[in-house]
Amino acid sequence: MQIARVVGTVVATQKNRKLEGAKLLLVQPLALDGQPKGTTFIAIDSVGAGVGEKVLVVIEGKAAGEALGRKGAAVDAAIIGIVDAVEVTA
């Protein structure tokens, strides 16, 4: 799993049939201190997240596909939670 921030939306006029109706969001991975880390990528939204929200993302084909609830869907990443707070204790 990865913490990320939703930085945009993606509109596709044509999608694989198993992705029809699914919302696509552009997410920026974050380090534990909240700073951007790595490159942005597209994730399927399964929780109703919006731009600017901090989210929890699974980046694994099978887990991401299951988050969408559609067997065999071609999904690499899925948003599975909206993060309210992150607390790090050293």
N, CA, C and O atoms as a CHARMM CRD file, in Angstrom:
* protein
*
  360
    1    1 MET  N      0.82800  -1.19100   0.00000 PROA 1      0.00000
    2    1 MET  CA     0.00000   0.00000   0.00000 PROA 1      0.00000
    3    1 MET  C      0.86600   1.24500   0.00000 PROA 1      0.00000
    4    1 MET  O      2.03000   1.22000   0.40000 PROA 1      0.00000
    5    2 GLN  N      0.28200   2.31000  -0.44900 PROA 2      0.00000
    6    2 GLN  CA     1.00500   3.57400  -0.62200 PROA 2      0.00000
    7    2 GLN  C      0.07700   4.72600  -0.22500 PROA 2      0.00000
    8    2 GLN  O     -1.11200   4.70900  -0.54200 PROA 2      0.00000
    9    3 ILE  N      0.61800   5.70700   0.45800 PROA 3      0.00000
   10    3 ILE  CA    -0.14000   6.92800   0.71400 PROA 3      0.00000
   11    3 ILE  C      0.13000   7.86600  -0.44700 PROA 3      0.00000
   12    3 ILE  O      1.26900   8.00400  -0.89200 PROA 3      0.00000
   13    4 ALA  N     -0.91900   8.51100  -0.93400 PROA 4      0.00000
   14    4 ALA  CA    -0.78800   9.41000  -2.07600 PROA 4      0.00000
   15    4 ALA  C     -1.79300  10.55700  -1.94000 PROA 4      0.00000
   16    4 ALA  O     -2.68200  10.52200  -1.08900 PROA 4      0.00000
   17    5 ARG  N     -1.63800  11.55000  -2.77500 PROA 5      0.00000
   18    5 ARG  CA    -2.59500  12.65700  -2.83100 PROA 5      0.00000
   19    5 ARG  C     -3.20300  12.68500  -4.23600 PROA 5      0.00000
   20    5 ARG  O     -2.49800  12.53500  -5.23400 PROA 5      0.00000
   21    6 VAL  N     -4.50100  12.87600  -4.29500 PROA 6      0.00000
   22    6 VAL  CA    -5.18300  12.97700  -5.58800 PROA 6      0.00000
   23    6 VAL  C     -4.86400  14.35500  -6.15800 PROA 6      0.00000
   24    6 VAL  O     -5.15200  15.38200  -5.54300 PROA 6      0.00000
   25    7 VAL  N     -4.26200  14.35500  -7.34800 PROA 7      0.00000
   26    7 VAL  CA    -3.84700  15.62800  -7.95900 PROA 7      0.00000
   27    7 VAL  C     -4.60700  15.93200  -9.24800 PROA 7      0.00000
   28    7 VAL  O     -4.39300  16.98100  -9.85500 PROA 7      0.00000
   29    8 GLY  N     -5.48500  15.03400  -9.67100 PROA 8      0.00000
   30    8 GLY  CA    -6.22600  15.31500 -10.88700 PROA 8      0.00000
   31    8 GLY  C     -7.17500  14.19800 -11.25600 PROA 8      0.00000
   32    8 GLY  O     -7.20900  13.14400 -10.62100 PROA 8      0.00000
   33    9 THR  N     -7.92100  14.44600 -12.26700 PROA 9      0.00000
   34    9 THR  CA    -8.85900  13.44000 -12.77100 PROA 9      0.00000
   35    9 THR  C     -8.44500  13.04000 -14.18200 PROA 9      0.00000
   36    9 THR  O     -7.73700  13.77300 -14.87200 PROA 9      0.00000
   37   10 VAL  N     -8.89500  11.88300 -14.58600 PROA 10     0.00000
   38   10 VAL  CA    -8.61800  11.39600 -15.93000 PROA 10     0.00000
   39   10 VAL  C     -9.95400  11.03900 -16.57000 PROA 10     0.00000
   40   10 VAL  O    -10.75100  10.29900 -15.99400 PROA 10     0.00000
   41   11 VAL  N    -10.18600  11.56300 -17.74600 PROA 11     0.00000
   42   11 VAL  CA   -11.42300  11.26900 -18.46200 PROA 11     0.00000
   43   11 VAL  C    -11.07100  10.42400 -19.68300 PROA 11     0.00000
   44   11 VAL  O    -10.23000  10.80000 -20.49900 PROA 11     0.00000
   45   12 ALA  N    -11.72600   9.29000 -19.78600 PROA 12     0.00000
   46   12 ALA  CA   -11.53800   8.40800 -20.93800 PROA 12     0.00000
   47   12 ALA  C    -12.89400   8.19700 -21.59400 PROA 12     0.00000
   48   12 ALA  O    -13.81800   7.69000 -20.95800 PROA 12     0.00000
   49   13 THR  N    -13.01900   8.57500 -22.84000 PROA 13     0.00000
   50   13 THR  CA   -14.31100   8.42800 -23.50100 PROA 13     0.00000
   51   13 THR  C    -14.59600   6.98000 -23.86400 PROA 13     0.00000
   52   13 THR  O    -15.74900   6.59300 -24.05500 PROA 13     0.00000
   53   14 GLN  N    -13.54200   6.18400 -23.95700 PROA 14     0.00000
   54   14 GLN  CA   -13.72600   4.76200 -24.21700 PROA 14     0.00000
   55   14 GLN  C    -12.85300   3.98900 -23.24800 PROA 14     0.00000
   56   14 GLN  O    -11.67000   4.28900 -23.08100 PROA 14     0.00000
   57   15 LYS  N    -13.45100   2.98500 -22.60700 PROA 15     0.00000
   58   15 LYS  CA   -12.73200   2.16400 -21.63900 PROA 15     0.00000
   59   15 LYS  C    -13.03000   0.70500 -21.90600 PROA 15     0.00000
   60   15 LYS  O    -13.99000   0.35800 -22.59400 PROA 15     0.00000
   61   16 ASN  N    -12.18100  -0.14100 -21.34400 PROA 16     0.00000
   62   16 ASN  CA   -12.46700  -1.56500 -21.31300 PROA 16     0.00000
   63   16 ASN  C    -13.82800  -1.73600 -20.65800 PROA 16     0.00000
   64   16 ASN  O    -14.14800  -1.00900 -19.71700 PROA 16     0.00000
   65   17 ARG  N    -14.61500  -2.65300 -21.11900 PROA 17     0.00000
   66   17 ARG  CA   -15.96900  -2.85100 -20.61200 PROA 17     0.00000
   67   17 ARG  C    -15.99900  -3.04400 -19.09300 PROA 17     0.00000
   68   17 ARG  O    -16.94300  -2.60200 -18.43800 PROA 17     0.00000
   69   18 LYS  N    -14.99500  -3.69000 -18.53200 PROA 18     0.00000
   70   18 LYS  CA   -14.96700  -3.92900 -17.08800 PROA 18     0.00000
   71   18 LYS  C    -14.63600  -2.66700 -16.29600 PROA 18     0.00000
   72   18 LYS  O    -14.75400  -2.66000 -15.07100 PROA 18     0.00000
   73   19 LEU  N    -14.22700  -1.61300 -16.97300 PROA 19     0.00000
   74   19 LEU  CA   -13.91500  -0.35500 -16.28800 PROA 19     0.00000
   75   19 LEU  C    -14.98900   0.70700 -16.49800 PROA 19     0.00000
   76   19 LEU  O    -14.86700   1.82400 -15.99400 PROA 19     0.00000
   77   20 GLU  N    -16.03600   0.36300 -17.23900 PROA 20     0.00000
   78   20 GLU  CA   -17.09700   1.34400 -17.47600 PROA 20     0.00000
   79   20 GLU  C    -17.72400   1.76000 -16.14600 PROA 20     0.00000
   80   20 GLU  O    -18.03200   0.91700 -15.30400 PROA 20     0.00000
   81   21 GLY  N    -17.90700   3.04700 -15.97100 PROA 21     0.00000
   82   21 GLY  CA   -18.48900   3.58300 -14.74400 PROA 21     0.00000
   83   21 GLY  C    -17.48300   3.81600 -13.63800 PROA 21     0.00000
   84   21 GLY  O    -17.81900   4.42300 -12.62100 PROA 21     0.00000
   85   22 ALA  N    -16.26400   3.35000 -13.81000 PROA 22     0.00000
   86   22 ALA  CA   -15.23600   3.53700 -12.77800 PROA 22     0.00000
   87   22 ALA  C    -14.57300   4.90500 -12.94300 PROA 22     0.00000
   88   22 ALA  O    -14.28700   5.33200 -14.06200 PROA 22     0.00000
   89   23 LYS  N    -14.33100   5.58500 -11.82600 PROA 23     0.00000
   90   23 LYS  CA   -13.68300   6.89700 -11.84400 PROA 23     0.00000
   91   23 LYS  C    -12.17100   6.71800 -11.82600 PROA 23     0.00000
   92   23 LYS  O    -11.64100   5.95000 -11.02300 PROA 23     0.00000
   93   24 LEU  N    -11.48400   7.42100 -12.70300 PROA 24     0.00000
   94   24 LEU  CA   -10.02300   7.37000 -12.78200 PROA 24     0.00000
   95   24 LEU  C     -9.45400   8.65800 -12.19700 PROA 24     0.00000
   96   24 LEU  O     -9.87700   9.75500 -12.56000 PROA 24     0.00000
   97   25 LEU  N     -8.50100   8.51600 -11.29600 PROA 25     0.00000
   98   25 LEU  CA    -7.87500   9.68500 -10.68000 PROA 25     0.00000
   99   25 LEU  C     -6.36500   9.61900 -10.83600 PROA 25     0.00000
  100   25 LEU  O     -5.77700   8.53700 -10.84700 PROA 25     0.00000
  101   26 LEU  N     -5.74400  10.78700 -10.95500 PROA 26     0.00000
  102   26 LEU  CA    -4.28800  10.89900 -11.01800 PROA 26     0.00000
  103   26 LEU  C     -3.78500  11.14500  -9.60300 PROA 26     0.00000
  104   26 LEU  O     -4.21800  12.09000  -8.94300 PROA 26     0.00000
  105   27 VAL  N     -2.86700  10.29500  -9.13200 PROA 27     0.00000
  106   27 VAL  CA    -2.38300  10.40700  -7.75700 PROA 27     0.00000
  107   27 VAL  C     -0.87100  10.60500  -7.71600 PROA 27     0.00000
  108   27 VAL  O     -0.13700  10.09800  -8.56500 PROA 27     0.00000
  109   28 GLN  N     -0.42600  11.35200  -6.71300 PROA 28     0.00000
  110   28 GLN  CA     0.99700  11.60100  -6.46500 PROA 28     0.00000
  111   28 GLN  C      1.38500  10.86100  -5.19100 PROA 28     0.00000
  112   28 GLN  O      0.86500  11.19300  -4.12600 PROA 28     0.00000
  113   29 PRO  N      2.27800   9.87000  -5.25300 PROA 29     0.00000
  114   29 PRO  CA     2.73000   9.19400  -4.03600 PROA 29     0.00000
  115   29 PRO  C      3.37800  10.19200  -3.07900 PROA 29     0.00000
  116   29 PRO  O      3.99200  11.17100  -3.50200 PROA 29     0.00000
  117   30 LEU  N      3.22700   9.92300  -1.76700 PROA 30     0.00000
  118   30 LEU  CA     3.78700  10.80300  -0.74100 PROA 30     0.00000
  119   30 LEU  C      4.72100  10.02400   0.17200 PROA 30     0.00000
  120   30 LEU  O      4.50900   8.83900   0.42900 PROA 30     0.00000
  121   31 ALA  N      5.76200  10.70500   0.66300 PROA 31     0.00000
  122   31 ALA  CA     6.61300  10.15100   1.71300 PROA 31     0.00000
  123   31 ALA  C      5.86400  10.30300   3.03400 PROA 31     0.00000
  124   31 ALA  O      4.83800  10.98000   3.07800 PROA 31     0.00000
  125   32 LEU  N      6.34900   9.69400   4.10000 PROA 32     0.00000
  126   32 LEU  CA     5.67100   9.77800   5.39600 PROA 32     0.00000
  127   32 LEU  C      5.58200  11.20300   5.91600 PROA 32     0.00000
  128   32 LEU  O      4.69400  11.51500   6.70900 PROA 32     0.00000
  129   33 ASP  N      6.49400  12.08000   5.48000 PROA 33     0.00000
  130   33 ASP  CA     6.42900  13.47900   5.91800 PROA 33     0.00000
  131   33 ASP  C      5.47300  14.30300   5.05500 PROA 33     0.00000
  132   33 ASP  O      5.35400  15.51400   5.23600 PROA 33     0.00000
  133   34 GLY  N      4.79500  13.64300   4.12100 PROA 34     0.00000
  134   34 GLY  CA     3.80800  14.31900   3.29000 PROA 34     0.00000
  135   34 GLY  C      4.36100  14.95800   2.02900 PROA 34     0.00000
  136   34 GLY  O      3.60700  15.56200   1.26600 PROA 34     0.00000
  137   35 GLN  N      5.65200  14.84100   1.79400 PROA 35     0.00000
  138   35 GLN  CA     6.25800  15.41000   0.59800 PROA 35     0.00000
  139   35 GLN  C      6.07500  14.46900  -0.59700 PROA 35     0.00000
  140   35 GLN  O      6.08100  13.24900  -0.43300 PROA 35     0.00000
  141   36 PRO  N      5.91500  15.03100  -1.79200 PROA 36     0.00000
  142   36 PRO  CA     5.76700  14.18700  -2.98700 PROA 36     0.00000
  143   36 PRO  C      6.97000  13.26100  -3.16600 PROA 36     0.00000
  144   36 PRO  O      8.11100  13.64800  -2.91100 PROA 36     0.00000
  145   37 LYS  N      6.69700  12.04200  -3.60500 PROA 37     0.00000
  146   37 LYS  CA     7.75800  11.03700  -3.77700 PROA 37     0.00000
  147   37 LYS  C      7.44500  10.23800  -5.03900 PROA 37     0.00000
  148   37 LYS  O      6.39100   9.60900  -5.12400 PROA 37     0.00000
  149   38 GLY  N      8.34200  10.25600  -6.01100 PROA 38     0.00000
  150   38 GLY  CA     8.13000   9.46900  -7.21600 PROA 38     0.00000
  151   38 GLY  C      7.22500  10.16800  -8.21900 PROA 38     0.00000
  152   38 GLY  O      6.94400  11.36100  -8.10900 PROA 38     0.00000
  153   39 THR  N      6.78400   9.40300  -9.18400 PROA 39     0.00000
  154   39 THR  CA     5.99100   9.96500 -10.27300 PROA 39     0.00000
  155   39 THR  C      4.50500   9.67300 -10.08200 PROA 39     0.00000
  156   39 THR  O      4.12700   8.69900  -9.43100 PROA 39     0.00000
  157   40 THR  N      3.68500  10.52300 -10.65200 PROA 40     0.00000
  158   40 THR  CA     2.24300  10.34400 -10.55900 PROA 40     0.00000
  159   40 THR  C      1.81100   9.14200 -11.38800 PROA 40     0.00000
  160   40 THR  O      2.49600   8.72700 -12.32300 PROA 40     0.00000
  161   41 PHE  N      0.66500   8.59900 -11.02300 PROA 41     0.00000
  162   41 PHE  CA     0.09100   7.50000 -11.78800 PROA 41     0.00000
  163   41 PHE  C     -1.42900   7.52600 -11.66700 PROA 41     0.00000
  164   41 PHE  O     -1.99000   8.24900 -10.84300 PROA 41     0.00000
  165   42 ILE  N     -2.07500   6.73200 -12.49300 PROA 42     0.00000
  166   42 ILE  CA    -3.54000   6.68100 -12.52100 PROA 42     0.00000
  167   42 ILE  C     -4.01300   5.53300 -11.64100 PROA 42     0.00000
  168   42 ILE  O     -3.45500   4.43600 -11.67300 PROA 42     0.00000
  169   43 ALA  N     -5.05400   5.80400 -10.85600 PROA 43     0.00000
  170   43 ALA  CA    -5.65300   4.77100 -10.00400 PROA 43     0.00000
  171   43 ALA  C     -7.16900   4.80200 -10.15400 PROA 43     0.00000
  172   43 ALA  O     -7.76900   5.85500 -10.36700 PROA 43     0.00000
  173   44 ILE  N     -7.76400   3.63800 -10.03900 PROA 44     0.00000
  174   44 ILE  CA    -9.23200   3.51800 -10.01600 PROA 44     0.00000
  175   44 ILE  C     -9.70400   3.93100  -8.62600 PROA 44     0.00000
  176   44 ILE  O     -9.10800   3.53300  -7.62600 PROA 44     0.00000
  177   45 ASP  N    -10.75200   4.71200  -8.55900 PROA 45     0.00000
  178   45 ASP  CA   -11.27400   5.14100  -7.26100 PROA 45     0.00000
  179   45 ASP  C    -12.40600   4.21600  -6.83400 PROA 45     0.00000
  180   45 ASP  O    -13.38000   4.04000  -7.56600 PROA 45     0.00000
  181   46 SER  N    -12.27800   3.62100  -5.64200 PROA 46     0.00000
  182   46 SER  CA   -13.33700   2.73600  -5.15200 PROA 46     0.00000
  183   46 SER  C    -14.01600   3.28900  -3.90500 PROA 46     0.00000
  184   46 SER  O    -14.86100   2.62100  -3.30900 PROA 46     0.00000
  185   47 VAL  N    -13.64300   4.52900  -3.50000 PROA 47     0.00000
  186   47 VAL  CA   -14.19500   5.06900  -2.24200 PROA 47     0.00000
  187   47 VAL  C    -14.79100   6.46500  -2.38600 PROA 47     0.00000
  188   47 VAL  O    -15.24500   7.03000  -1.39100 PROA 47     0.00000
  189   48 GLY  N    -14.80500   7.03100  -3.56400 PROA 48     0.00000
  190   48 GLY  CA   -15.37200   8.37000  -3.73400 PROA 48     0.00000
  191   48 GLY  C    -14.41900   9.48800  -3.35900 PROA 48     0.00000
  192   48 GLY  O    -14.85400  10.52400  -2.85600 PROA 48     0.00000
  193   49 ALA  N    -13.13000   9.30000  -3.59300 PROA 49     0.00000
  194   49 ALA  CA   -12.13200  10.32300  -3.27700 PROA 49     0.00000
  195   49 ALA  C    -12.21300  11.47100  -4.27800 PROA 49     0.00000
  196   49 ALA  O    -12.77200  11.33300  -5.36600 PROA 49     0.00000
  197   50 GLY  N    -11.63800  12.60800  -3.87900 PROA 50     0.00000
  198   50 GLY  CA   -11.64000  13.76400  -4.76000 PROA 50     0.00000
  199   50 GLY  C    -10.27700  14.43200  -4.80400 PROA 50     0.00000
  200   50 GLY  O     -9.38000  14.09400  -4.03200 PROA 50     0.00000
  201   51 VAL  N    -10.13400  15.37000  -5.70400 PROA 51     0.00000
  202   51 VAL  CA    -8.86300  16.08900  -5.87500 PROA 51     0.00000
  203   51 VAL  C     -8.50100  16.80200  -4.57100 PROA 51     0.00000
  204   51 VAL  O     -9.33700  17.46000  -3.95100 PROA 51     0.00000
  205   52 GLY  N     -7.22700  16.65400  -4.16900 PROA 52     0.00000
  206   52 GLY  CA    -6.70800  17.27900  -2.96000 PROA 52     0.00000
  207   52 GLY  C     -6.71500  16.36600  -1.75200 PROA 52     0.00000
  208   52 GLY  O     -6.05900  16.66900  -0.75500 PROA 52     0.00000
  209   53 GLU  N     -7.44000  15.25100  -1.80900 PROA 53     0.00000
  210   53 GLU  CA    -7.50300  14.35800  -0.65400 PROA 53     0.00000
  211   53 GLU  C     -6.29300  13.43500  -0.60500 PROA 53     0.00000
  212   53 GLU  O     -5.73400  13.03800  -1.62700 PROA 53     0.00000
  213   54 LYS  N     -5.91000  13.11000   0.63700 PROA 54     0.00000
  214   54 LYS  CA    -4.84900  12.13000   0.86400 PROA 54     0.00000
  215   54 LYS  C     -5.52500  10.76900   0.90100 PROA 54     0.00000
  216   54 LYS  O     -6.53000  10.59000   1.58800 PROA 54     0.00000
  217   55 VAL  N     -4.97700   9.81100   0.16700 PROA 55     0.00000
  218   55 VAL  CA    -5.63700   8.51700   0.00700 PROA 55     0.00000
  219   55 VAL  C     -4.67200   7.35800   0.20700 PROA 55     0.00000
  220   55 VAL  O     -3.45200   7.52100   0.18100 PROA 55     0.00000
  221   56 LEU  N     -5.25600   6.18500   0.40600 PROA 56     0.00000
  222   56 LEU  CA    -4.50500   4.94200   0.51700 PROA 56     0.00000
  223   56 LEU  C     -4.70200   4.18200  -0.79200 PROA 56     0.00000
  224   56 LEU  O     -5.83000   3.96900  -1.23700 PROA 56     0.00000
  225   57 VAL  N     -3.58000   3.77400  -1.40400 PROA 57     0.00000
  226   57 VAL  CA    -3.62800   3.14200  -2.72700 PROA 57     0.00000
  227   57 VAL  C     -2.97600   1.76500  -2.67100 PROA 57     0.00000
  228   57 VAL  O     -1.91000   1.60400  -2.07600 PROA 57     0.00000
  229   58 VAL  N     -3.60800   0.77900  -3.28500 PROA 58     0.00000
  230   58 VAL  CA    -2.94900  -0.51100  -3.48200 PROA 58     0.00000
  231   58 VAL  C     -2.39700  -0.51900  -4.89900 PROA 58     0.00000
  232   58 VAL  O     -3.07100  -0.14500  -5.85900 PROA 58     0.00000
  233   59 ILE  N     -1.15500  -0.95600  -4.99400 PROA 59     0.00000
  234   59 ILE  CA    -0.47900  -0.97000  -6.29700 PROA 59     0.00000
  235   59 ILE  C     -0.09200  -2.40400  -6.60300 PROA 59     0.00000
  236   59 ILE  O      1.08800  -2.75200  -6.64600 PROA 59     0.00000
  237   60 GLU  N     -1.06400  -3.19500  -6.80700 PROA 60     0.00000
  238   60 GLU  CA    -0.83000  -4.60400  -7.09000 PROA 60     0.00000
  239   60 GLU  C     -2.03400  -5.07300  -7.88500 PROA 60     0.00000
  240   60 GLU  O     -3.16800  -4.93500  -7.42800 PROA 60     0.00000
  241   61 GLY  N     -1.81300  -5.60300  -9.02400 PROA 61     0.00000
  242   61 GLY  CA    -2.88800  -5.93600  -9.93500 PROA 61     0.00000
  243   61 GLY  C     -4.07200  -6.65700  -9.31700 PROA 61     0.00000
  244   61 GLY  O     -5.20500  -6.19600  -9.45200 PROA 61     0.00000
  245   62 LYS  N     -3.84000  -7.77600  -8.64300 PROA 62     0.00000
  246   62 LYS  CA    -4.95200  -8.56500  -8.12100 PROA 62     0.00000
  247   62 LYS  C     -5.71700  -7.80700  -7.03700 PROA 62     0.00000
  248   62 LYS  O     -6.94700  -7.75300  -7.06800 PROA 62     0.00000
  249   63 ALA  N     -4.99300  -7.22000  -6.07500 PROA 63     0.00000
  250   63 ALA  CA    -5.64600  -6.47200  -5.00400 PROA 63     0.00000
  251   63 ALA  C     -6.38100  -5.26300  -5.56300 PROA 63     0.00000
  252   63 ALA  O     -7.48600  -4.94900  -5.12000 PROA 63     0.00000
  253   64 ALA  N     -5.78900  -4.59600  -6.51400 PROA 64     0.00000
  254   64 ALA  CA    -6.42600  -3.41600  -7.10400 PROA 64     0.00000
  255   64 ALA  C     -7.68700  -3.81100  -7.85600 PROA 64     0.00000
  256   64 ALA  O     -8.69600  -3.11100  -7.77600 PROA 64     0.00000
  257   65 GLY  N     -7.64700  -4.90500  -8.57500 PROA 65     0.00000
  258   65 GLY  CA    -8.81700  -5.37400  -9.29600 PROA 65     0.00000
  259   65 GLY  C     -9.94400  -5.76000  -8.35600 PROA 65     0.00000
  260   65 GLY  O    -11.11400  -5.50700  -8.64400 PROA 65     0.00000
  261   66 GLU  N     -9.59300  -6.37700  -7.22400 PROA 66     0.00000
  262   66 GLU  CA   -10.61200  -6.76500  -6.24900 PROA 66     0.00000
  263   66 GLU  C    -11.24700  -5.54700  -5.60000 PROA 66     0.00000
  264   66 GLU  O    -12.42700  -5.58000  -5.25100 PROA 66     0.00000
  265   67 ALA  N    -10.48500  -4.47100  -5.43300 PROA 67     0.00000
  266   67 ALA  CA   -11.03800  -3.24900  -4.84900 PROA 67     0.00000
  267   67 ALA  C    -12.14900  -2.69800  -5.71900 PROA 67     0.00000
  268   67 ALA  O    -13.09700  -2.09400  -5.21700 PROA 67     0.00000
  269   68 LEU  N    -12.03800  -2.90000  -6.99600 PROA 68     0.00000
  270   68 LEU  CA   -13.06700  -2.43200  -7.92600 PROA 68     0.00000
  271   68 LEU  C    -14.28800  -3.34500  -7.90300 PROA 68     0.00000
  272   68 LEU  O    -15.38100  -2.94700  -8.30700 PROA 68     0.00000
  273   69 GLY  N    -14.09100  -4.57400  -7.42500 PROA 69     0.00000
  274   69 GLY  CA   -15.20400  -5.50600  -7.32800 PROA 69     0.00000
  275   69 GLY  C    -15.58100  -6.14600  -8.65100 PROA 69     0.00000
  276   69 GLY  O    -16.69800  -6.63700  -8.81600 PROA 69     0.00000
  277   70 ARG  N    -14.65500  -6.13900  -9.58400 PROA 70     0.00000
  278   70 ARG  CA   -14.93300  -6.73300 -10.88900 PROA 70     0.00000
  279   70 ARG  C    -13.81500  -7.70100 -11.23200 PROA 70     0.00000
  280   70 ARG  O    -12.69400  -7.28800 -11.53000 PROA 70     0.00000
  281   71 LYS  N    -14.11900  -8.96600 -11.19000 PROA 71     0.00000
  282   71 LYS  CA   -13.11400  -9.99000 -11.47300 PROA 71     0.00000
  283   71 LYS  C    -12.52400  -9.81800 -12.85800 PROA 71     0.00000
  284   71 LYS  O    -13.24500  -9.59900 -13.83100 PROA 71     0.00000
  285   72 GLY  N    -11.21300  -9.91800 -12.93700 PROA 72     0.00000
  286   72 GLY  CA   -10.54400  -9.86900 -14.22200 PROA 72     0.00000
  287   72 GLY  C    -10.39500  -8.47900 -14.80900 PROA 72     0.00000
  288   72 GLY  O     -9.95900  -8.34500 -15.95200 PROA 72     0.00000
  289   73 ALA  N    -10.74500  -7.43400 -14.06100 PROA 73     0.00000
  290   73 ALA  CA   -10.59000  -6.07300 -14.58000 PROA 73     0.00000
  291   73 ALA  C     -9.10600  -5.73500 -14.66000 PROA 73     0.00000
  292   73 ALA  O     -8.33700  -6.08000 -13.76400 PROA 73     0.00000
  293   74 ALA  N     -8.71000  -5.06500 -15.72900 PROA 74     0.00000
  294   74 ALA  CA    -7.30800  -4.68700 -15.93000 PROA 74     0.00000
  295   74 ALA  C     -6.99100  -3.44100 -15.10800 PROA 74     0.00000
  296   74 ALA  O     -7.05800  -2.31600 -15.60400 PROA 74     0.00000
  297   75 VAL  N     -6.64300  -3.66600 -13.83800 PROA 75     0.00000
  298   75 VAL  CA    -6.37100  -2.55500 -12.92300 PROA 75     0.00000
  299   75 VAL  C     -5.01900  -2.77300 -12.26600 PROA 75     0.00000
  300   75 VAL  O     -4.75700  -3.84100 -11.71200 PROA 75     0.00000
  301   76 ASP  N     -4.15400  -1.75600 -12.32700 PROA 76     0.00000
  302   76 ASP  CA    -2.85000  -1.81900 -11.66500 PROA 76     0.00000
  303   76 ASP  C     -2.86800  -1.16100 -10.29800 PROA 76     0.00000
  304   76 ASP  O     -2.13300  -1.57700  -9.40300 PROA 76     0.00000
  305   77 ALA  N     -3.69700  -0.14000 -10.12300 PROA 77     0.00000
  306   77 ALA  CA    -3.71800   0.60300  -8.86500 PROA 77     0.00000
  307   77 ALA  C     -5.14400   1.02600  -8.54500 PROA 77     0.00000
  308   77 ALA  O     -5.90900   1.40300  -9.43300 PROA 77     0.00000
  309   78 ALA  N     -5.48900   0.95800  -7.25400 PROA 78     0.00000
  310   78 ALA  CA    -6.83200   1.35500  -6.82400 PROA 78     0.00000
  311   78 ALA  C     -6.75800   2.13500  -5.52200 PROA 78     0.00000
  312   78 ALA  O     -5.97400   1.80800  -4.63100 PROA 78     0.00000
  313   79 ILE  N     -7.57900   3.16500  -5.42300 PROA 79     0.00000
  314   79 ILE  CA    -7.71000   3.92000  -4.17800 PROA 79     0.00000
  315   79 ILE  C     -8.69100   3.15400  -3.31300 PROA 79     0.00000
  316   79 ILE  O     -9.83400   2.92400  -3.70800 PROA 79     0.00000
  317   80 ILE  N     -8.23000   2.75000  -2.10300 PROA 80     0.00000
  318   80 ILE  CA    -9.08000   1.92600  -1.24000 PROA 80     0.00000
  319   80 ILE  C     -9.44100   2.62900   0.06100 PROA 80     0.00000
  320   80 ILE  O    -10.17500   2.06900   0.87500 PROA 80     0.00000
  321   81 GLY  N     -8.93800   3.84900   0.27700 PROA 81     0.00000
  322   81 GLY  CA    -9.27100   4.56500   1.50100 PROA 81     0.00000
  323   81 GLY  C     -8.92300   6.02900   1.39800 PROA 81     0.00000
  324   81 GLY  O     -8.05700   6.42700   0.61900 PROA 81     0.00000
  325   82 ILE  N     -9.61200   6.83200   2.20000 PROA 82     0.00000
  326   82 ILE  CA    -9.29600   8.25000   2.31400 PROA 82     0.00000
  327   82 ILE  C     -8.64100   8.43700   3.68200 PROA 82     0.00000
  328   82 ILE  O     -9.22100   8.07600   4.70600 PROA 82     0.00000
  329   83 VAL  N     -7.44100   8.99700   3.69500 PROA 83     0.00000
  330   83 VAL  CA    -6.64900   9.11700   4.91500 PROA 83     0.00000
  331   83 VAL  C     -7.06000  10.38800   5.66500 PROA 83     0.00000
  332   83 VAL  O     -7.03900  11.48600   5.10900 PROA 83     0.00000
  333   84 ASP  N     -7.43500  10.21800   6.93800 PROA 84     0.00000
  334   84 ASP  CA    -7.78200  11.36700   7.77500 PROA 84     0.00000
  335   84 ASP  C     -6.53300  11.94900   8.43000 PROA 84     0.00000
  336   84 ASP  O     -6.39200  13.16800   8.52500 PROA 84     0.00000
  337   85 ALA  N     -5.62900  11.08200   8.88000 PROA 85     0.00000
  338   85 ALA  CA    -4.42700  11.56400   9.55800 PROA 85     0.00000
  339   85 ALA  C     -3.34800  10.49500   9.47700 PROA 85     0.00000
  340   85 ALA  O     -3.64100   9.30300   9.37900 PROA 85     0.00000
  341   86 VAL  N     -2.10800  10.93500   9.51900 PROA 86     0.00000
  342   86 VAL  CA    -0.95600  10.03700   9.57500 PROA 86     0.00000
  343   86 VAL  C     -0.13100  10.45200  10.79000 PROA 86     0.00000
  344   86 VAL  O      0.25300  11.61300  10.92800 PROA 86     0.00000
  345   87 GLU  N      0.13600   9.48700  11.66700 PROA 87     0.00000
  346   87 GLU  CA     0.94100   9.77400  12.85600 PROA 87     0.00000
  347   87 GLU  C      2.14500   8.85500  12.83600 PROA 87     0.00000
  348   87 GLU  O      1.99500   7.63600  12.75900 PROA 87     0.00000
  349   88 VAL  N      3.32400   9.42200  12.90300 PROA 88     0.00000
  350   88 VAL  CA     4.55300   8.64300  12.88400 PROA 88     0.00000
  351   88 VAL  C      5.23500   8.80000  14.23700 PROA 88     0.00000
  352   88 VAL  O      5.48600   9.92200  14.67800 PROA 88     0.00000
  353   89 THR  N      5.53800   7.68100  14.90200 PROA 89     0.00000
  354   89 THR  CA     6.26500   7.71900  16.16100 PROA 89     0.00000
  355   89 THR  C      7.60600   7.03600  15.94600 PROA 89     0.00000
  356   89 THR  O      7.67600   5.93600  15.39800 PROA 89     0.00000
  357   90 ALA  N      8.64200   7.68300  16.37300 PROA 90     0.00000
  358   90 ALA  CA     9.98000   7.13800  16.15500 PROA 90     0.00000
  359   90 ALA  C     10.47600   6.36800  17.35500 PROA 90     0.00000
  360   90 ALA  O     11.59000   5.84400  17.33500 PROA 90     0.00000
